[in-house]
Every structure is written in structure tokens, then in C-alpha cells.
Amino acid sequence: MPAIDRLSALDGAFLDLDSPHAPLHIGWMIRVAGHPPSLSALRRNIEGRLENVPRFRRRVVRPRIGDAHWADDAGFDVANHVHAVSPAPPAGGSELRELAGALLSQPLDQARPLWRIYLVSGLRGEGWAVIGQAHHALVDGIAAVEVAMLLFDAAGHPPMLAAPSVPWLPQPLPSTGASAAAFALGRVAGARRAARTAAATVTRGTDVPGAVRQLTTPAPATGLDRSATRRRAMAFGVVRLDAVRAAGRRHHATINDVLLAASTLAIGRALRRRGERPSTVKVLVPVSVRAGKPGALGNQISFVTVALPVGTADHVEVLREIRAQTRARKANRAAAPLQTLAQAAELLPGGARRIVARTAARAASFNAVVSNVPGPPVDLEILGRRVTAIFPAVPFLQGHALSIGALSYRERLHCCVYADAAVVPDAADLARDLETAFDALRVVRAPDTPWRERAISRRQRAASL
């Protein structure tokens, strides 16, 4: 009997927090060059690689005794997970956005492996698309990128070999006794991990109560703080990565700082369109704590919050305020305490975990999610066709309506506004505002320091002689 593949406390929390108006799957829209393959060719290509990601053939089982775990789906059929759609009439930009939103509005069937992919043909001009979703219980943002590296090919390299010719055979469900034994062993292993993490947290002097207060301090009230429908709106923006880096260097800031600053300007403008003028909004920022071998599934993330100064008109001041906050979060290791609490939850039985997850979700206070995921370091191909763009759709919890996700690929930062369509009907405007904000941050020069002002004055005096 193979080892039981348990859901971690954090994986299970994402499954428990899934709701009709807030399905917690990560989504993506991938643009691909060339003519689309046939559906059967794409299915064969994906099925031949599933040996590399075993959980893509597994479903969640909740036994009477023991923890929820992944178990082979005896009825697995790739045709239940890989589909084809072809819009009519041929779709352009807005039609593709609407199609992506409609497809990602559909919840995943929790009785099957928690992923789905659509081959989209019939687009105007050249090219086709892949729209996909995987539940947050299965992958986080980094894991989703690593899975792409396993399912797709690196451009310019021979295609990855398919799985061995031996047919895949599902393993039987573990017995009640095996589940109970795995439950007990999991508690022991969880206790050891929690103890190690807690000891490291104490050694570093990390402020656990302070991190909890930061997460639970009430966010400003805005019109974004509700769920109305599971219908999703998507809109996309693209900026040159070298321009984003240059803006960061000019202001001694990171790419993530620039993304948060651009999000500040775009969200502020969206709120003013609604007649709302808060001085700040509070965003939840996922932070990867991933370690281990590439391609490992599951969630290895923590969270910090950042107050976006949406009431500040000066772009440099916006970036300066955000830079100060993110530096303080890093210096204080602000993500570590929540990681410690997530590992401590491994000690709880399933019912208690669900109560803790729902209580924590209700206590967390924020207005939106902003997530930056490093994309694949190489160009990707699907069946010999070049992947030209990857847009990530970041989920949000019940009671919220907006996320902004960004992924770097092919020297571009690909941004996706993902929203409750009834609460944020102007998602396309928000995406355009985001691109405009990046441009503004790129051209705004940092304020002169005293030494720079003196140097400029000397050059001007010398030029006048």
C-alpha cells in the first residue's frame, strides 16, 4: 500500500473556504502562436505527462476516521478534464476576455481531480488559447508555474518524453485502519514541523501577535467588500519587464513594489469612479515560502498586508510609501508568523481545522488581493507551438470582489484583473488604468537628493561660463 497523500492544513483550508460565490480555483489564460492542435492531440499530450504530476489523477477523499487525502480516481478520464470551445463568431480581445471569465466562473467538481483545461480556437487572426483552472487546494501560484514546466515543453529543446508505455492503474482506496494510522503519523510529523518552525520563530524574535493584528485590523470600507455572484470578469494588461525594472531601480524599489504602486493608482481611480475616496485600501499579498523539489504541488505560501495610499496624488510618494512598508515587512519577517500558525493547524483534526479556517477567514480584513508570481525562466511550447503570453487569475475569498495578478514571461509582465462581474463591471477600465499607471511610474523621475541637486547646479554654472 503506497503512502497516503494527505492534504496539508492549508490545502484543506482552501477547500473548506470554497463557496458558491467564491470558488477558490487558480485560473490562467495562455495565448499560443500558430494553428491550434486537435482536441485529441492535446488530450494525448497532457495525459502522457500526468506521471509527472500524480495528483492530477487524484481526487479528495474525506474518510470517516483520519484526515482528508488525495486518492487515485478509479474512473479518471482525461476527456473529463480537457475540453474544446470555439466562439462564434470568431473572437477578438473582448470576446476572449468574456469567454475566459465565463469558463472560470464554473466551479470544479470536487468528486473528480480538481483541474480543467479548455482549448480555445476560432480566434480572430493567428493563434489560439488555453484557458485552465486548478483548485487552490491543489496548487499555489508558484506550483502552478512549475506544473506548466512539467506539462509543456521548453522552446528550442526536444519535447519531454511521455510517461512510460505501462498503462496507469489506479491504486485502491486505503482501508479505514490505514487511514487512521496515517492520521496518527501525520499528527506526529505535524507536531515536529510545528515545533521546529515555532523554535525558529522564537529564535528570530518574530512577532506573531503583531502579524495577527496586522491581518485582522479592519480595512477601510469600500464598495469592493462584498460578493454578489460567482460570475467572473477578466481583463488583461501587458507592460515591458525592463521598464518595470527601470522604474524600480530609479526609486530603489522592487518589481513587486512597482506592481503595488501601479495597483494603488488603478484601484484609486476605480474607486473615484464610484464616488469613493478612501485615503488607503488594504491588500492581501501572498508570499511564497516554498522549498523543496520543483513540481511539488500543494500550498507553501503565507500572507502579508500592505496599505495602498490610494488618496495620494503624487506617484513618487505612492511608491515611496509602499517601498517603506514592504521593506519593513521583510525586515520583520512578517510572513513567518502566519506560516507558523498554518503549520500548527496540522495538529488539529479535520473538523477543528475547518472551524479554524472559517474563523480566520472571517477575521482577516482586506479590500483586495495583489499577487506577483515569477513566471517560467524559459519560453514554453505546447505541441511545438510557442506560448506567447500567460495571464494568471488569482482567486479571492467570499466577501471580496477583486484581485490583481501578475506573472513575468518573455520579458513582459502579464497582468490580470479578476473580479466579481457584478461588483466590478469596469474590470477592463481598471486594466487600462493599470497599464497607464505603469507608464506613469516609468517616466516619473525620483526626487533629487541634496548631492544630486548640488551636482546639477555645478554643471549648470559651468555651462553658463
C-alpha positions in Angstrom: 0.0 0.0 0.0 1.6 3.3 -1.0 1.9 6.2 1.5 -1.3 8.2 2.0 -1.1 11.6 0.3 -2.6 13.9 3.0 -3.9 17.4 2.4 -1.9 19.9 4.5 -3.9 22.1 6.8 -3.5 25.0 4.4 -4.6 22.9 1.4 -7.6 21.7 3.3 -8.4 25.3 4.3 -8.7 26.4 0.7 -11.1 23.5 0.1 -13.2 24.3 3.1 -13.4 28.0 2.3 -14.7 27.3 -1.3 -18.2 28.8 -1.6 -20.8 29.3 -4.4 -19.9 33.0 -4.9 -16.2 32.5 -4.3 -14.9 29.3 -6.0 -11.2 29.1 -4.9 -9.5 27.9 -8.1 -6.5 29.5 -9.6 -7.0 30.3 -13.3 -5.0 31.2 -16.3 -5.3 32.3 -19.9 -2.5 31.3 -22.2 -2.0 32.7 -25.7 -0.3 30.4 -28.2 1.0 31.1 -31.7 0.3 29.0 -34.8 -2.7 26.8 -35.7 -4.5 25.0 -32.9 -4.0 21.3 -32.5 -6.8 18.9 -32.4 -8.5 18.2 -29.1 -7.4 14.6 -29.2 -3.8 15.6 -29.8 -3.9 18.0 -26.8 -5.5 15.3 -24.6 -2.8 12.7 -25.6 -0.1 15.3 -24.9 -1.4 16.1 -21.5 -2.3 12.5 -20.5 1.2 11.3 -21.5 2.7 13.7 -18.9 0.5 13.1 -15.9 3.0 10.7 -14.5 4.9 13.8 -13.5 2.0 15.2 -11.5 0.2 12.3 -9.8 -2.3 14.5 -8.0 -3.8 15.4 -11.4 -5.2 11.9 -11.4 -6.4 12.0 -7.8 -9.5 13.3 -6.0 -10.1 14.4 -2.5 -11.4 11.7 -0.1 -12.7 12.6 3.4 -12.6 9.3 5.4 -14.8 8.7 8.5 -11.6 8.4 10.5 -8.5 10.3 9.7 -7.6 13.3 7.5 -8.7 14.3 4.0 -6.3 12.9 1.5 -5.7 12.5 -2.2 -6.6 9.1 -3.7 -6.4 7.8 -7.2 -9.7 8.4 -9.2 -10.6 5.0 -10.4 -12.8 6.5 -13.1 -10.2 9.0 -14.3 -10.6 10.0 -17.9 -8.6 12.9 -19.4 -11.7 13.7 -21.5 -13.5 14.9 -18.4 -10.8 17.5 -17.8 -9.6 18.7 -21.3 -12.3 20.3 -23.5 -12.6 22.4 -26.6 -14.5 25.5 -27.2 -14.8 27.7 -30.3 -16.5 31.0 -30.0 -18.9 32.1 -32.8 -18.4 34.5 -34.4 -14.6 34.4 -34.3 -13.5 36.1 -31.0 -11.2 39.1 -30.6 -9.9 40.7 -27.5 -13.1 41.5 -25.7 -14.8 38.2 -26.7 -11.8 36.2 -25.4 -11.9 38.1 -22.1 -15.6 37.3 -21.8 -15.1 33.7 -22.6 -12.3 33.3 -20.1 -14.5 34.9 -17.4 -17.4 32.6 -18.3 -15.3 29.5 -18.2 -13.5 30.4 -14.9 -16.9 31.1 -13.3 -17.6 27.4 -13.3 -16.7 25.6 -10.1 -14.7 22.4 -10.2 -16.3 19.0 -9.5 -14.9 18.0 -6.1 -15.7 14.4 -6.8 -13.0 14.4 -9.5 -9.4 15.6 -9.8 -9.5 19.4 -9.3 -8.4 20.8 -12.6 -9.8 21.6 -16.0 -8.4 22.9 -19.3 -10.1 24.3 -22.4 -8.6 24.5 -25.9 -9.9 27.7 -27.5 -9.8 28.0 -31.3 -11.7 30.3 -33.7 -9.9 33.4 -32.7 -9.5 36.4 -35.0 -6.1 36.4 -36.6 -3.4 33.9 -35.9 -3.1 31.9 -32.7 -5.3 30.1 -30.2 -5.6 29.9 -26.4 -5.6 27.6 -23.4 -7.9 28.6 -20.5 -7.4 26.5 -17.4 -8.2 26.2 -13.7 -6.9 24.2 -10.8 -8.2 24.4 -7.3 -6.1 26.3 -4.7 -6.1 23.1 -2.7 -4.0 21.5 -5.5 -1.6 24.3 -6.3 -0.5 27.8 -5.3 0.8 30.3 -7.8 4.4 29.0 -7.8 3.3 25.4 -8.0 1.1 26.3 -11.0 4.1 27.7 -12.9 6.2 24.6 -12.0 3.4 22.4 -13.2 3.4 24.3 -16.5 7.1 23.5 -16.8 6.2 19.8 -16.4 3.2 19.7 -18.8 4.6 21.9 -21.5 8.0 22.0 -23.3 10.9 24.4 -23.1 11.2 26.1 -26.5 14.1 25.0 -28.6 14.5 21.8 -26.7 13.4 18.3 -27.6 9.8 17.5 -26.3 9.6 16.0 -22.9 9.3 12.2 -23.1 5.8 11.0 -22.4 5.1 8.7 -19.5 6.2 5.0 -19.8 4.1 2.8 -22.0 2.9 0.8 -19.0 -0.8 1.7 -18.5 -1.7 3.7 -15.5 -3.6 1.7 -12.9 -5.3 3.4 -10.0 -4.4 2.3 -6.5 -7.2 1.1 -4.3 -8.6 3.4 -1.6 -6.7 2.9 1.7 -8.6 0.9 4.4 -10.0 2.6 7.5 -7.1 1.2 9.5 -4.6 2.6 7.1 -6.3 6.0 7.2 -6.3 6.0 11.0 -2.6 5.1 11.1 -1.7 7.8 8.6 -3.8 10.2 10.6 -1.7 9.4 13.7 1.6 9.6 11.9 0.6 12.8 10.3 -0.1 14.3 13.7 3.4 13.3 14.9 5.1 14.7 11.8 3.0 17.9 12.0 4.0 18.3 15.6 7.6 18.0 14.8 7.3 20.6 11.9 5.3 23.0 14.1 7.9 22.7 16.9 10.8 23.4 14.5 9.0 26.3 13.0 8.0 27.7 16.3 11.5 27.4 17.7 12.9 29.2 14.6 10.2 31.9 15.0 11.2 32.4 18.6 14.9 32.5 17.8 14.3 35.2 15.2 12.2 37.2 17.6 9.2 37.2 15.1 6.1 39.0 16.4 3.3 36.5 16.0 0.6 38.6 17.8 1.7 41.7 15.8 1.3 39.8 12.5 -2.2 38.6 13.5 -3.2 42.2 14.5 -1.9 43.4 11.1 -4.1 40.9 9.3 -7.2 41.5 11.4 -7.0 45.3 11.8 -10.2 46.5 10.0 -9.7 47.6 6.4 -11.4 50.8 5.1 -14.9 50.2 4.0 -15.3 50.2 0.2 -17.7 49.0 -2.4 -15.3 46.2 -3.2 -16.0 44.4 0.1 -18.8 42.0 -0.9 -19.6 39.0 -3.1 -22.6 39.2 -5.4 -22.1 36.4 -7.9 -19.7 33.7 -8.9 -19.7 35.3 -12.4 -16.1 36.4 -13.1 -14.9 39.3 -15.2 -11.3 39.2 -16.6 -9.2 41.9 -18.2 -5.6 41.9 -19.2 -2.7 44.3 -19.3 0.9 43.9 -20.5 4.0 46.0 -19.8 7.6 45.6 -20.6 9.5 44.0 -17.8 12.7 46.1 -18.4 10.6 49.2 -18.0 9.2 47.9 -14.7 12.7 47.1 -13.5 14.0 50.5 -14.5 11.2 52.2 -12.6 12.1 50.1 -9.6 15.8 50.9 -9.8 15.1 54.6 -10.3 13.2 54.6 -7.0 15.2 51.9 -5.2 12.2 49.6 -5.3 11.4 46.1 -6.4 9.2 44.8 -9.2 6.6 43.9 -6.6 6.8 47.4 -5.2 6.1 48.9 -8.6 3.2 46.4 -9.2 1.7 47.5 -5.8 2.2 51.2 -6.7 0.5 50.7 -10.1 -2.3 48.8 -8.4 -2.7 51.7 -6.0 -3.2 54.2 -8.8 -5.6 51.9 -10.7 -7.7 50.9 -7.7 -7.8 54.5 -6.6 -9.1 55.7 -9.9 -11.7 52.8 -10.0 -13.0 53.9 -6.5 -13.2 57.5 -7.5 -15.4 56.5 -10.5 -17.7 55.1 -7.8 -17.6 58.3 -5.8 -15.5 56.7 -3.1 -12.4 58.5 -1.8 -10.7 56.5 1.0 -7.2 57.5 1.9 -5.9 53.9 1.8 -7.1 50.4 0.9 -5.7 47.3 2.4 -4.5 44.5 0.1 -3.5 40.9 0.9 -0.2 39.9 -0.7 0.7 36.2 -0.9 4.3 35.4 -0.1 6.0 32.1 -1.2 7.7 30.1 1.5 8.3 27.3 -1.0 11.2 25.0 -0.5 12.0 21.6 -1.9 11.9 20.0 -5.3 10.3 21.7 -8.3 6.9 20.5 -9.3 5.8 19.7 -5.7 2.1 20.5 -5.5 0.2 21.9 -2.6 0.4 25.3 -0.9 3.6 26.7 0.6 2.6 30.3 1.0 2.0 32.9 3.7 0.5 36.4 3.6 1.3 39.9 4.4 -0.9 43.0 4.1 0.0 46.4 2.6 -1.9 49.7 2.9 -2.1 51.2 -0.6 -2.2 55.0 -0.4 -5.0 55.5 -2.9 -5.6 59.0 -1.7 -2.1 60.2 -2.5 -1.8 62.0 -5.8 2.0 62.1 -6.2 3.2 59.0 -7.9 6.7 59.1 -6.3 5.2 59.4 -2.9 2.9 56.4 -3.6 5.9 54.3 -4.5 8.0 55.6 -1.5 5.2 54.7 0.9 4.8 51.2 -0.5 8.6 50.7 -0.6 8.8 51.6 3.1 6.1 49.2 4.1 7.5 46.2 2.1 11.0 46.8 3.5 9.6 46.8 7.0 7.6 43.6 6.3 10.8 41.9 5.0 12.9 43.2 7.9 10.4 41.9 10.4 9.8 38.6 8.6 6.1 39.4 8.6 5.2 36.3 6.6 6.8 33.9 9.1 4.2 34.1 11.9 1.3 33.1 9.7 3.4 30.2 8.3 3.9 29.1 11.9 0.2 29.2 12.6 -0.6 27.3 9.4 1.8 24.5 10.5 0.4 24.5 14.0 -3.0 23.8 12.4 -1.6 20.4 11.3 -2.1 19.2 14.9 -5.9 19.7 14.7 -8.4 17.1 13.5 -10.3 17.8 10.3 -13.4 19.3 11.9 -11.4 21.6 14.1 -9.3 22.7 11.1 -12.5 23.7 9.2 -13.7 25.8 12.1 -10.3 27.5 12.4 -10.1 28.1 8.7 -13.5 29.7 8.6 -12.9 31.8 11.7 -9.5 33.0 10.3 -11.2 33.9 7.0 -13.9 36.0 8.8 -11.3 37.7 11.0 -8.9 38.6 8.1 -9.7 42.1 6.9 -8.6 43.4 3.5 -10.1 45.0 0.4 -8.4 43.2 -2.5 -5.6 40.7 -3.3 -2.5 41.6 -5.3 -0.1 38.8 -6.3 3.1 38.7 -8.3 4.3 35.3 -9.5 7.7 34.8 -11.1 7.0 33.1 -14.4 8.9 30.4 -16.2 12.5 31.4 -17.0 12.4 30.0 -20.5 10.0 30.2 -23.4 7.4 27.4 -23.4 5.8 25.4 -26.2 2.6 23.3 -26.5 2.9 20.7 -29.2 5.6 22.7 -30.9 3.6 26.0 -30.8 5.1 28.9 -29.0 3.4 30.2 -25.8 3.3 34.0 -26.2 1.6 35.2 -23.1 0.4 33.8 -19.7 -2.2 35.7 -17.6 -2.9 34.5 -14.1 -6.3 34.7 -12.4 -5.9 34.9 -8.6 -9.0 33.8 -6.6 -10.4 35.8 -3.7 -12.5 34.8 -0.6 -16.2 35.2 0.0 -16.9 38.8 0.8 -14.4 40.2 -1.6 -14.6 41.1 -5.3 -11.2 41.9 -6.8 -7.7 40.5 -7.4 -4.8 41.7 -9.5 -2.4 39.0 -10.5 0.9 39.5 -12.4 3.3 36.9 -14.0 6.6 37.6 -15.7 7.1 35.8 -19.0 9.2 36.6 -22.2 10.4 39.9 -20.8 6.8 41.1 -20.2 4.8 41.5 -17.0 1.4 39.9 -17.8 -1.3 41.4 -15.5 -4.9 40.1 -15.0 -7.7 41.9 -13.3 -10.0 39.2 -11.9 -13.3 40.3 -10.4 -16.8 39.6 -9.3 -18.5 40.7 -12.5 -21.5 42.3 -10.7 -19.3 44.2 -8.2 -16.6 45.3 -10.7 -18.3 45.8 -14.0 -15.4 48.1 -15.1 -12.7 45.5 -15.0 -11.5 46.4 -18.5 -11.2 50.1 -17.4 -9.2 49.0 -14.3 -6.8 47.0 -16.5 -6.2 50.0 -18.8 -5.7 52.2 -15.7 -3.1 49.7 -14.5 -1.1 49.9 -17.8 -1.3 53.7 -17.6 -0.1 53.6 -14.0 2.9 51.5 -15.0 3.7 54.1 -17.8 3.5 57.0 -15.3 5.8 55.3 -12.8 8.3 54.5 -15.6 8.6 58.2 -16.6 8.4 59.9 -13.2 11.9 60.8 -12.0 12.9 60.2 -8.4 13.2 63.4 -6.4 16.6 64.9 -6.4 18.8 64.3 -3.3 20.9 67.2 -2.0 24.1 65.9 -3.5 22.4 65.5 -6.9 21.0 69.0 -6.7 24.5 70.4 -6.0 25.9 68.4 -8.9 23.2 69.7 -11.3 23.9 73.3 -10.0 27.6 72.9 -10.6 27.0 71.6 -14.2 24.6 74.5 -14.9 27.1 77.1 -13.6 29.9 75.5 -15.7 27.7 75.6 -18.8 27.0 79.3 -18.3 30.7 80.3 -18.3 
